[in-house]
Amino acid sequence: MADHWYERLENYFPEEELKSVGQMKDLLEDQVAYRKEQTDEYLLMYAEFEDFLFIDYLLVNPKTRGSGIGTKLMNRLKARDKTLLAEVEPASPEDIDTEKRVRFYVKNGFKRADNIEYTRETDDGKTFSMDIYYWSPDRISEEKVLSQMEIVCDEIHNFRARKHYGRIPADPDEVLKWKQ
């Protein structure tokens, strides 16, 4: 199990959403905020900052999906009394998994940041958008969520990015836009 964590991610997440295995290993080894938890039932990759957590990847084993494992993980993260952020692929009728992911976050009390537009570009120039979902133990503004996502871009998505991709894939000034 320990050697197959990246393969588990590759088998579930769209290619454009995945970091390279090299970057993820660098994050785990050298970015103090970045963490990995895994069991046979789930794989959770996240970054914990002073006042928020960023859920990078959450994967529940298909055999145990629907049994409440994801909600238990969310409740455990919520107990840390920090804002939780997640990038979620927009729901699409063509992909039932996208609708399930959105329902999961909404069911767990997350709100979509309606005022934040988040668009990234793949290595081959294809653009894709993600929605930002957040949960907070206290009232939080979407402006604050935006500033936290800027930290995520700088500290996680762009961590040693030039080494792994030859470019900065998530310059906050380019990928995050305030809609109002």
PyMOL commands that set and color helices and strands:
alter all, ss='L'
color gray80, all
select helices_A, chain A and resi 2-10+15-17+21-30+69-78+96-107+142-157+161-165+172-175
alter helices_A, ss='H'
color red, helices_A
select strands_A, chain A and resi 34-38+42-48+52-60+83-88+111-112+116-121+127-135+176-178
alter strands_A, ss='S'
color yellow, strands_A
deselect
rebuild
show_as cartoon
